[in-house]
Amino acid sequence: MRPAPAVDACLWTLVGGSALIVGAMMLGNQLPVLVASPAFAALAVVLGLLAETWRRCAGAATPLQARLRNLSEYGLVLIAIGVLGAVASYQVAAISRGFCDDDLQHWDTVLHFDWLDLYRLVARHPLLQHAGSAAYNAVFLYPWAILIWHSWRDERDHAREFLLTFWLAAALTLALFPLFPARGALDHLWQGPVPYWPSNGLTQGVVIDALRAHRMAAIDLSAVIGVVSAPSFHTVCGVLFIAFSWRIPQLRPLIVPLNLVLLAATPVEGSHYLIDMIIGAAVAGTALVAVRKRLPLVALLQRLGARRRRPAPAAR
């Protein structure tokens, strides 16, 4: 039987610390997650199944068990990052102030980007609508493909690097969000009847207003929408997924083109200004550099994780 590697202390420390911070924000804002909902029940079932798989395969008596052990652990971390990030975005939105649409649109003008022209183009072509919507809404499938690949090949260091970068990028996105709260380009720029309703349409500003006015008693996970305009988190994800799949020749031909379509669709489907995407790309680049170059804080976390995983010396 293969010895089971220790629990990934670095990643779980980050997840645990993030959970404590989000929990404190929920208490401060009096904005809990709605537990009595089908979405929360489904989440609990998925987490339970992954945790049980992780427990049963901890010994890894066979290569398949080792793969399932790796995938279940890193799947738990990925889901935790995603759920905590979504809940945290609502908590941050509740304490944000004002809207920056005029400023964001000003930067698009400086960049000579006409959001309305792009929106009209998409509204005239159903093919662009279907392709863009599919790529945009599939964004959270791509990290599973990357994690499945690394788990199958027992590339735990690569999986750890990916998840650490993903966590750092999400944290940076949430830290910058209060600087750029916005209603979104469609809400801010479009006048008259809406010919095409994108994935993230006119509800972003409505939700932020409701959160600020404490008109939302709890967060229903089945109804969570994107409320972060800048940095664009879909752009963050697209850049990260391209970067990490690029070094996997077998996944590159699939994930890279799909994420390029995702990035092209993000202004309309996410109601994002171009400057949102530029800031998002900068966040992704910062996270990539910080983890790959092992900047001081990241290096400390990785050393702590490595120390936890180091086998104990044999007894004499």
N, C-alpha and C positions, 0 to 999 in steps of 0.2 A: 504493500500500500504506500502510495506517495505521501510524504508529509504535507499537511495542508499549510499554505502560507498564512501568516497572521493576517487578521483583519487589516485592511488598508487604513492605518491610523491617520495618515495625512488627510485623505479625502473625508473620512468620517468625522474628523475634528472640524473640518470646514462646514460640513453639513450640520453637525450638531450646533456649532456656533451660530450659523445662519438661522437655524430653527429657533434658537433662544432670542435672537434679535427680532425675528418676525413675530414671535409670540409676544414679546414686549410691546411691539407696535400695535398688535391686535388689542392688547389690554389698554394701551394708551388711547387708541382711537375708538375703543368699544365697538370694534368691527371684527367679529369672529368669522370663522368659516362655518357655513351651514352644514351641520353633520347629518341631519335628517333629509338626505337627498339621494337620488339614484346615483349621481356622479360620485359622491363621497363613498357610497357603498361599493361601487365598482372599483374605485381607487383602492379601498381597503382590501378587496378581494385580490386584486393584482399584486399589491404589496405583500399580502399574506402568502400568495403562491410563490413569489420570488424568494421571500425569506425562508419558506419551508424547503424550497429547492436548494438554496444556499446551505441550509443546515444539513440536509440529507447528503449533499455532495461534498461536504467539508473534507472528508478523508480522501476523496479523489482516487478510488481504487482502480479506475479505468480512465483512459483518455477522454471518453465522453463525459464522465463525471467531472473531470477537471475543467472541461469547456463549459459545462452547465454551472459549475461553481463560479467561474470567472464571470460569465454572462449575468448570472443572477445578482452577484454583488454589485457589478457596475451598472446593471439595470436599475437596481434600487437607488444608487447614487444619482443616476441621470433623472429618474422620476422625481426624486427629492429636490434636486436643483430646479427642475421645471415647475413643480407645484409651489415651492417656496418663492420662486421668482414671480410667479403669477400673483400670488397672494400679496407679496411685498409691493408689487406695482400699484395695487389698489390702496394699500396703506400709505404709500408715498404720495399718491394722487390726492388722498384725503387731506394731507397737510400742505399741499402745494398752493401757490397763489398766482392769480392772473393767467393770461394766455399770451403766448409769444408768436402767434401766427403772423402778425405784421412783420416782425423781425425776420422770421424764417423765410417768408415770401420775399423780403428785401434781398436776402442773400441769394435766393434763386434768380432774382432779376439781375443781380451782379454777375451771376454765373451764366446768364443768358439762357436759362432753362424756363420753358413755358409749360407749366403743368397742365393748363387747360387744353393746349393743343394735343398733348399726349392723351389726355382723358377723352377728348372728342374722337381721336383716332381709334382708341380701344372701343368706345361706344358704338362705332360704325362697323366693327368687325367681330362677330361672334366667336370666330376662331381664336382671336387674341384673348377674348374674355375667358373662354374655356381653358385654354392653355395656361394663361396667367393665374387663374383661380386655382387650378389643379396644382401647379408648382408651388404657389404661395401657401396653400393649406396643407401641403405634404411636408412642410419644413421640418417637423419633428420626427419624420420617419428616417431621415438621412443619418442622424447620429446612431440610430439602432443598427443600421447597416455597418457603420464603422466599428461599433462595439462588438457586433456579432463576428465580424472578421477577426478582430484582435483576440477575442475570446476563443474562437475556434483554433487559432494558431498559438494560443498561450502567450500572446505578446502583452503581458500585463503592464510593462513599462509604457508602451505606446497608448494603451487604454487609459492609464493613469494620467499621462500627459494631456490627452484629449479632454478628459473630464476636469482636470485642474484648470486648463485654459478656458473651458466652457464656463466653469464656476466664476473665474476671475472676470471674464467678459460680462457675465450677467451682473456681477456686483458693481462693476464700473458703469454699466448702463443705468442701474438703479440709482447710483450715486449722482449721475449727471442729469437724470430725468427732471428733478425739481428746477433746474436752470432753464428748461425749455418746455414747459407744459403747453400743449396746443390742442385745438379742436380738430385739426387735420385739414389737409388741402381741399378736399371736396366740400366740407362744411364752410370753409372760409372763402373759397373762390367761386363756387358754382352758384348761379342764380337761376331760379325757375325749376321746372320739373326735372327730375333726375332720370336720364335715359338708360343708365346702367348703374346698378347698385353693386359696388365692389365688396370684397370680403370684409373690409373694415370701413364702413360707410359713414353715416352721419351720427352714429351713437357715441363716439368717443367723447365729445364735449359734454353730452348729456350725462354720461356716466360720471365724469369728473365733477360736474356740478352737483350731482346727487351725493357723491362721496363727501364733497366739501360741506354740503348742507346737512350731513348726517341723515339723509333720507333713505339710506340703505342700511338695513338692520344687520345683514350678514352677507357673506360672499358665497354665492351659489357657484360651485366649480363648473357646473354645466353651462353657465351663462357668462363666464368670464370672457371679456374681449380685450384686445390690445389697447392700452391707454397711453403707452409711451410713444410719443412722436419722435423726439430726438433724445438720444441716439436711436436710430431704427434698429430694433433687435432682430428683425428678419435679415437686415443687411449684415449685422454681426454674425448671425448664424450662417448665412450664405458664404461669407468670406472664410469663416472657420472650417466649414464643411469642405469647401474647395481645397483649402490648405492641407487638411488632414487626409483627404481622399487622394490628393495628388501623389502622395508617396506610396499609394497602393495601386499598382498598375491594373489589377483586376477590377477595382471599383472605379477608377478614374474615368473610364469612358461613359459610365452611367451617372455618377454623382456630379461630376463637374458640369456637364451640359445642363442637367436639371437645375442646378443651383444658379447657373448663368441665366436661365429662364426666370427663376425665382427673383433674382436681382433686377432683371428687366421689368418684371411685373410689380415690384414693390411700390413704386410711386403711386400707381393707380389702385392696386388691390389693398395696399395698406394706407392709402390716403396720405402718403408721405411727401414732403418737400424733398428736393434733391439734397439740400444741406443736411437733412436728417440722415440720409444715406452716407454722406461723406463723413459725418461725425461717427456713425455706426462703423464704417470701415476703419476709421482711426482707432476706435475702441477695440475692434477685433485685432488690428495690427499690434496695438499696445499689449494686449493679453498674450498674443503669440510670442512677441519678443521677450516679455517678462518671464514666461515659463521656459522658453527654449534657451534663453541666455542666463537663466537662473539668477534673476535679480535677488537682492538680499532677503526680502521677506519670503519669496517663493523658495529660495534655496534652503532657508531655515525649515519651512514646512516639509520640503522633500527629505531633508536630513532626518527630521523627526520620524517621518514615515519609514525611511530606510532603516533607522535604528530599531523601530518596532518589528520590522520584517526580518532582521538579522537573526539567524538561528543561535540558540544558546550554546555555549561551549560544552562539549561532552564531559560528563563527570569522570573523574579519574578514580 
